[in-house]
Amino acid sequence: MLQLELVEQCKANNRSAQLRLYRKYCEGMYCVAMRFLKNEDDAEDVLQESFIKAFQRIHQYKGEVAFGAWLKRIVVNGCIDFLKSRKQRMLELDERYIHMVDDGDWDVEEGIDMEDIKTAIEELPDKYRYVVQLYLMEGYDHSEISEILGISETASRTRLLRGKGRLKDMLKQSNYGTGS
């Protein structure tokens, strides 16, 4: 069955179609949630809430993007909302007047593997981690990140550059043992 037919059946509140769509995307969306939440129970909770939200709002899906991309945005937003609710106080810098250019330089030292990078990303402060994770791991651009996080594109670029700088410093320290 074509995906669009399946979505149309879901719009008609067909439970069987909803179950098929859930099964098709459940595992991939769970992986997305786990990259953000690092806890199986939390990821499952956010995933379930995201599917409920998706089925409640499926009439808003117009087919302009792939259904998986539309659903992924709901899951990512759910993860970020969960993390924000768990950590009520986040320091916000007024970054509206800072203008930086993204140089696109993501080269890291030889000998650093993907697990080292993932571990270092987890240690970044939330405001940098979210942008770095959305940009690097989820493939969102700055306009999408700004919409998801409710920040300006300039703030997204700034946080990406600052996060990248911190990430490089952390990787360099862990690689050379120069940390304190």
C-alpha positions in Angstrom: 0.0 0.0 0.0 1.3 3.4 -0.9 2.2 5.7 2.0 -0.2 8.4 0.9 -3.1 5.9 0.8 -2.1 4.8 4.3 -2.1 8.4 5.5 -5.5 9.1 3.9 -6.9 6.1 5.7 -5.4 7.4 9.0 -7.2 10.7 8.3 -10.4 8.7 8.1 -9.6 7.3 11.6 -8.9 3.8 10.3 -7.2 2.0 13.3 -5.7 -0.7 11.2 -4.0 2.0 9.0 -2.8 3.8 12.1 -1.2 0.6 13.4 0.5 -0.1 10.1 1.9 3.5 10.0 3.0 3.2 13.6 4.8 -0.1 12.9 6.5 1.4 9.9 7.9 4.4 11.7 8.1 3.3 15.4 11.7 1.9 15.4 13.2 4.8 13.5 11.5 7.5 15.6 12.5 5.6 18.8 16.1 5.9 17.7 15.6 9.6 17.2 14.1 9.9 20.7 17.0 7.9 22.2 19.6 10.2 20.7 18.0 13.0 22.6 16.9 11.4 25.8 19.3 8.6 26.5 16.7 6.8 28.5 14.5 4.0 27.2 11.5 4.8 29.3 11.6 8.5 28.5 12.1 7.8 24.8 9.1 5.4 24.8 6.9 7.9 26.6 7.9 10.7 24.2 7.4 8.4 21.2 3.9 7.4 22.3 3.0 11.0 22.9 4.4 12.0 19.5 2.3 9.3 17.7 -0.8 10.4 19.6 -0.1 14.0 18.6 0.6 13.0 15.0 -2.7 11.0 14.7 -4.6 13.9 16.3 -3.1 16.3 13.8 -2.8 14.1 10.8 -5.3 16.4 9.0 -2.6 19.0 9.1 -0.2 16.8 7.0 -0.5 18.1 3.4 2.2 15.9 1.8 4.6 18.8 1.2 7.4 16.8 2.9 7.7 13.0 3.4 5.5 11.7 6.2 8.6 10.5 8.1 10.1 14.0 8.0 6.8 15.5 9.3 6.7 12.8 12.1 10.3 13.3 13.0 9.8 17.0 13.6 7.0 16.0 16.1 9.3 13.6 17.8 12.2 16.0 18.0 9.9 18.7 19.4 8.5 16.3 21.9 12.0 15.4 23.1 13.0 19.0 23.4 9.8 19.9 25.3 10.4 16.9 27.6 14.0 18.0 28.3 13.0 21.6 28.9 10.2 20.5 31.3 12.7 18.4 33.2 15.1 21.2 33.3 12.9 24.2 34.0 15.7 26.7 34.3 17.9 27.3 31.2 20.2 30.2 31.1 19.5 32.3 28.0 22.0 34.7 26.5 20.9 37.6 24.5 22.5 36.6 21.2 20.4 38.8 18.9 23.3 41.2 18.3 26.0 38.7 17.7 26.8 37.9 14.1 29.1 35.0 13.3 29.7 33.1 10.2 29.6 29.3 10.0 32.8 28.2 8.4 31.6 24.6 7.8 34.8 23.2 9.4 33.9 20.0 11.2 37.3 18.3 10.9 38.4 16.5 14.1 41.8 15.1 15.2 42.7 11.6 13.9 42.0 8.9 16.3 38.7 10.3 17.5 35.7 8.1 16.6 32.0 8.7 16.4 31.4 7.4 19.9 33.9 10.0 21.3 32.0 12.7 19.4 28.5 11.5 20.7 29.8 11.4 24.2 31.2 14.9 24.0 28.0 16.2 22.5 26.1 14.8 25.5 28.4 16.9 27.8 27.7 20.2 26.1 25.3 22.6 27.8 21.8 22.1 26.6 21.5 25.3 24.5 24.6 24.2 22.5 23.8 20.5 22.5 20.3 20.9 21.0 21.6 22.9 18.1 24.7 20.7 17.5 22.6 17.6 17.6 19.8 19.0 15.4 22.4 20.2 12.9 24.9 17.4 12.8 22.9 14.3 13.7 19.4 15.1 12.5 20.3 17.2 9.5 18.2 20.3 10.1 19.3 23.7 8.7 19.4 26.9 10.7 15.9 28.1 9.7 14.4 24.7 10.8 16.4 24.8 14.1 15.3 28.3 14.8 11.7 27.3 14.3 12.0 24.1 16.5 13.8 25.8 19.4 12.1 29.2 19.1 15.3 31.1 18.6 16.6 33.3 15.8 18.7 31.9 12.9 21.5 34.1 14.2 21.3 32.5 17.6 21.2 29.1 16.0 24.4 29.8 14.0 26.1 31.3 17.1 25.2 28.4 19.3 26.4 26.0 16.6 29.8 27.7 16.4 30.2 28.0 20.1 29.0 24.4 20.6 31.5 23.3 17.9 34.3 25.2 19.6 33.5 23.6 23.0 33.1 20.2 21.3 36.6 20.5 19.7 38.1 21.5 23.0 36.5 18.6 24.8 37.7 16.1 22.1 41.2 17.5 22.1 41.4 17.2 25.9 40.0 13.7 25.9 42.4 12.7 23.1 45.5 14.2 24.6 44.7 13.9 28.3 45.3 17.6 28.8 42.1 18.0 30.8 42.4 18.7 34.5 
